[in-house]
Amino acid sequence: NRGLFKSKKDDAQSDRPKERRQTNSNRNDVLELISRLATYARRNHFMLIVPGTLSCDGEMAVLTALIVTRCGVVGINCFGFGGRVVAEGGGKDWTQIMNGTQTAFPNPVTKNRNQEALVRRVLEEVGYPAAEVEVIGVFTSPSVWLSNTAGTNCYTKDEAMKVLRGDAYLRDGGLDPRALDAVLQPRI
């Protein structure tokens, strides 16, 4: 009890539930994703390359991980934004809304496409021009909520794992993941 006199501010604050403070991703969130990717790769007889960096003509593809499958390579590009992430169309910056603030950040789809092109060039140079290449964006913060991201290949951790377990990634395209991994190793 604060005494006989209470301010209106005290009453207004006591009626409102306290908002949980949201945070961006941290190292443990990324490590948890890598652990899940390692289990996924092992169970499907794929190869996992962490970190997923490949060099090509003086340029670097810098990804969190590369999964070498029977049909090609899937790049994992992690983003640590928490809160609500709103995708803007037409190559515009995306927006993070968290703890009452809005912050614009570069469109992850553009970054993923650039990384995808570099990985594709490396595969062509090492003799695998027919291998499929796809880079997906994974928002690793447990508190992230994605908006308007359909068709962008950007997912939460759980969504990404569900997508990776789909037929498109598990089908047999005739590639040997170990052999492809072996020729990629000198480029790492």
C-alpha positions as CSV (number, residue, x, y, z in Angstrom):
1,N,0.0,0.0,0.0
2,R,1.4,3.3,-1.0
3,G,-0.7,5.4,1.4
4,L,-3.9,7.3,0.9
5,F,-2.9,9.1,-2.2
6,K,-2.4,7.3,-5.5
7,S,-1.7,8.9,-8.8
8,K,-3.7,8.1,-11.9
9,K,-0.4,6.9,-13.4
10,D,-0.2,4.2,-10.7
11,D,-3.7,2.9,-11.6
12,A,-3.1,2.9,-15.3
13,Q,0.1,1.0,-15.0
14,S,-1.4,-1.6,-12.6
15,D,-4.3,-2.4,-15.1
16,R,-2.0,-3.0,-18.0
17,P,-0.1,-6.4,-18.3
18,K,3.6,-5.9,-18.4
19,E,5.0,-6.4,-21.9
20,R,7.8,-8.9,-22.2
21,R,10.9,-7.3,-23.7
22,Q,11.9,-8.9,-27.0
23,T,15.5,-9.5,-28.0
24,N,17.5,-10.2,-31.1
25,S,19.1,-13.6,-31.6
26,N,22.2,-14.6,-29.7
27,R,25.0,-17.1,-30.3
28,N,23.1,-19.9,-28.6
29,D,20.2,-19.5,-31.0
30,V,22.5,-20.0,-34.0
31,L,24.2,-22.9,-32.3
32,E,20.9,-24.6,-31.7
33,L,20.0,-24.2,-35.4
34,I,23.4,-25.7,-36.4
35,S,22.8,-28.6,-34.1
36,R,19.5,-29.3,-35.7
37,L,21.0,-29.0,-39.2
38,A,23.8,-31.5,-38.2
39,T,21.2,-34.0,-37.1
40,Y,19.2,-33.4,-40.3
41,A,22.3,-33.9,-42.5
42,R,23.4,-37.0,-40.6
43,R,20.0,-38.7,-40.8
44,N,19.7,-38.1,-44.5
45,H,23.4,-38.9,-45.4
46,F,24.1,-35.3,-46.5
47,M,27.2,-33.3,-45.7
48,L,27.1,-30.1,-43.6
49,I,29.7,-27.4,-44.1
50,V,30.0,-24.9,-41.2
51,P,30.8,-22.1,-41.7
52,G,29.4,-22.1,-45.3
53,T,32.1,-19.9,-46.8
54,L,33.3,-20.5,-50.4
55,S,35.8,-18.5,-52.4
56,C,35.3,-17.7,-56.1
57,D,37.5,-15.4,-58.1
58,G,38.4,-13.3,-55.0
59,E,34.8,-13.1,-53.8
60,M,33.4,-15.0,-50.8
61,A,30.1,-16.6,-50.4
62,V,29.6,-16.1,-46.6
63,L,26.8,-18.3,-45.2
64,T,26.2,-19.8,-41.8
65,A,26.1,-23.3,-43.3
66,L,26.0,-25.3,-46.5
67,I,24.1,-28.6,-46.8
68,V,25.3,-30.8,-49.6
69,T,22.4,-33.0,-50.7
70,R,21.8,-35.6,-53.4
71,C,20.5,-32.9,-55.7
72,G,22.7,-29.9,-54.9
73,V,23.6,-27.4,-52.2
74,V,21.3,-25.6,-49.8
75,G,22.9,-22.5,-48.2
76,I,21.7,-21.3,-44.8
77,N,21.9,-17.6,-44.3
78,C,21.1,-16.6,-40.7
79,F,19.5,-13.3,-39.6
80,G,19.4,-12.4,-35.9
81,F,16.4,-10.0,-35.9
82,G,13.8,-10.5,-33.2
83,G,10.3,-9.0,-32.8
84,R,8.2,-8.5,-35.8
85,V,9.9,-8.6,-39.2
86,V,7.9,-7.2,-42.1
87,A,8.9,-8.0,-45.6
88,E,8.6,-5.2,-48.1
89,G,8.1,-6.0,-51.8
90,G,10.1,-4.8,-54.8
91,G,13.6,-5.2,-53.3
92,K,12.9,-2.5,-50.6
93,D,14.4,-2.7,-47.1
94,W,12.6,-4.8,-44.6
95,T,11.4,-3.5,-41.2
96,Q,12.0,-4.8,-37.7
97,I,9.4,-3.7,-35.1
98,M,10.6,-4.5,-31.6
99,N,10.1,-3.0,-28.2
100,G,8.4,0.1,-29.6
101,T,11.0,0.9,-32.3
102,Q,11.1,0.4,-36.0
103,T,14.4,-0.3,-37.8
104,A,14.9,-0.8,-41.5
105,F,17.5,-3.4,-42.7
106,P,18.7,-4.5,-46.1
107,N,16.4,-6.9,-47.9
108,P,17.6,-10.5,-47.1
109,V,16.2,-11.8,-50.4
110,T,18.7,-9.7,-52.2
111,K,21.5,-11.0,-50.0
112,N,20.4,-14.6,-50.5
113,R,20.3,-14.2,-54.3
114,N,23.8,-12.7,-54.3
115,Q,25.2,-15.6,-52.2
116,E,23.3,-18.1,-54.3
117,A,25.0,-16.8,-57.5
118,L,28.4,-17.1,-55.9
119,V,27.8,-20.7,-54.8
120,R,26.5,-21.5,-58.3
121,R,29.7,-20.1,-59.8
122,V,31.8,-22.3,-57.5
123,L,29.8,-25.4,-58.4
124,E,30.3,-24.7,-62.1
125,E,34.1,-24.2,-61.6
126,V,34.4,-27.5,-59.7
127,G,32.6,-29.4,-62.4
128,Y,29.0,-29.6,-61.0
129,P,27.1,-27.1,-63.3
130,A,23.9,-29.2,-63.1
131,A,23.8,-29.2,-59.3
132,E,20.9,-27.2,-57.9
133,V,21.6,-24.3,-55.6
134,E,19.3,-22.5,-53.2
135,V,19.9,-20.2,-50.3
136,I,17.3,-19.8,-47.6
137,G,17.2,-17.1,-44.9
138,V,16.6,-18.3,-41.4
139,F,15.6,-15.8,-38.6
140,T,17.1,-17.4,-35.5
141,S,15.6,-15.4,-32.7
142,P,12.9,-17.4,-30.8
143,S,10.8,-14.2,-30.5
144,V,10.7,-13.4,-34.2
145,W,7.4,-13.1,-36.0
146,L,7.6,-12.9,-39.8
147,S,5.1,-10.9,-41.8
148,N,4.5,-10.9,-45.6
149,T,7.4,-13.4,-46.2
150,A,5.5,-15.9,-48.4
151,G,7.6,-16.8,-51.4
152,T,10.8,-15.1,-50.1
153,N,12.6,-18.3,-48.9
154,C,12.9,-16.7,-45.4
155,Y,11.8,-18.7,-42.4
156,T,11.9,-19.0,-38.7
157,K,14.1,-21.9,-37.4
158,D,11.1,-24.3,-37.0
159,E,9.7,-23.3,-40.5
160,A,13.1,-23.8,-42.1
161,M,13.5,-27.3,-40.6
162,K,10.0,-28.2,-41.8
163,V,10.8,-27.0,-45.3
164,L,14.1,-28.9,-45.4
165,R,12.2,-32.1,-44.6
166,G,10.1,-31.7,-47.7
167,D,10.4,-33.7,-50.9
168,A,12.2,-30.9,-52.8
169,Y,15.3,-31.3,-50.6
170,L,15.2,-35.1,-49.9
171,R,14.7,-36.3,-53.4
172,D,17.6,-38.1,-55.2
173,G,19.1,-36.0,-57.9
174,G,21.9,-38.5,-58.6
175,L,24.7,-36.5,-56.8
176,D,27.0,-38.1,-54.2
177,P,27.1,-35.6,-51.3
178,R,30.5,-36.9,-50.1
179,A,32.1,-36.5,-53.5
180,L,30.7,-33.0,-53.9
181,D,31.8,-32.1,-50.4
182,A,35.3,-33.3,-51.2
183,V,35.6,-31.0,-54.2
184,L,34.2,-28.0,-52.2
185,Q,36.6,-28.4,-49.3
186,P,39.6,-26.7,-51.1
187,R,37.3,-23.6,-51.7
188,I,36.4,-23.2,-48.1
